[in-house]
Amino acid sequence: MRNRTGYAVLAALVAVVALLVVGVHALTDRPGVPAAAGAGGGADAAAPASVGGWAGTWAAAQAAAEPGTRDGFAGMSLRNVVHTSIGGARARIHLSNEYGETPLTLTRSSVAVAAGAGAPAAQPETMRPLTFAGATAVTIPAGRTVTSDPVRLRVPADTDLLVTTYAPAPAGPVTYHPHALQTSYLAAGDHTRDAEGTAYDREFRSWRYVTAVDVWSEHATGAVAVLGDSLTDGTTSTPGANRRWTDYLAVRLREEPGAPRYGVLNLGLSGNRILTDGGTEFPGNGPSGLNRLDRDVLSRTGVKAVIVELGINDILKSPATADADAIVAGLRETARQSRDRGLRVLGATLMPFRGHAAYTPRAERVRQEVNELIRAGGVFDAVLDFDAALRDPDRPARLHPAYDSGDHLHLTDLGFHEMALTLDPADLKPRAQAVL
């Protein structure tokens, strides 16, 4: 049973700390760890509210250096379109130069609420310049991240935000998330505060530099971070429609009675494995789940629970040598490290993939062994049985036809929706006092 007195003391301490960190700004000492954000000196800088707290509303895992961007995008404005899960009265933005080889100088940056879904135009009254320790410009060293000062901005839930950066000089390569399933925009010159968006005449379908958005919310009580592969990244879901399984989960957490009011942070990377980095063979697959756990999950703002959806690529990319015990040991270690931070940890069984090009009878046996070990307990605090929910009952080694995108591994929008329905929101709630 939770220690309610302990939580009350903890909440009071957090509120005091929030007041003390105003005006503080720092670059992180290691890639991906959010820096403390200060109030800054601009007119839109925001002091903390007396109630509420910071929580992540959106995030993306940075995978690698974007090919062909050694000089970056000098003299260009990048307008990234991101989609919120929860709303708030203030916002702050995390930017990353993790895979850069030179310092990245951004002379102007901004955030605004989009005028329409997937559009480069902003609602003019929402355009906010970003500052960093009160300065308009910021230089991010190679391998580091930075967090903007908070700005007063009414951020709606379930809406598109425009995060725009301008770099006047060459600096690269660009740190990016390759498979955004979202159209973002590029313009020549500094158009960071252009609300009309008419200058944005080029498109891209990745996320560049921006790695997270936090909001100050009086309603949300934290966030759930989802560590996954292409099934979490949303591969084969409808582009621009926000139909990843995490998007459907965000709807449930916003609307269902009794569900924890958490932001949902999608830290999926296509091709990602729990044990092995993408390396030079698969650079876009990013570091292994274990190696990016701290950067992508444990350091995110307000995280209260973790969902792990990994393991299938450890089988698919090496079907002849994949080992169920090793895979589960990796999953167990992610859970241990997460629990050490006082987080609730949920994990998923591996869905069927018979018919896929990498399918072999041996690979299927390994998948079944992994699932048996997960279901047996002792790995996660709760299990999301995606295998049982999405397999064809008549041919259990295959996906149900209604959920199969056609490649016998990835899903239709209906399949992603079914993934979200598999979770019991009560399993996300803490069951014991957090470890401090």
Secondary structure, 3 states (H helix, E strand, C coil): CCCHHHHHHHHHHHHHHHHHCCCCCCCCCCCCCCCCCCCCCCCCECCCCCCCEEEEEEECCCCEECCCCCCCCCCEEEEEEEECCCCEEEEEEEEECCCCCCCEEECEEEEEEECCCCCCCECHHHCEECCECCECCEEECCCCEEECCCEEEEECCCCEEEEEEEECCCCCCCEEECCCCCCEEEEECCCCCCCCCCCCCEEECCEECEEEEEEEECCCCEEEEEEECHHHHCCCCCCCCCCCHHHHHHHHHHHCCCCCCEEEEEEECCCCCCCCCCCCCCHHHCCCHHHHHHHHHHCCCCEEEEEEECCHHHHHCCCCCCCHHHHHHHHHHHHHHHHHCCCEEEEECCCCCCCCCCCCHHHHHHHHHHHHHHHCCCCCCEEECHHHHHEECCEEEEECCCCECCCCCCECHHHHHHHHHHCCHHHHCCCCCCCC
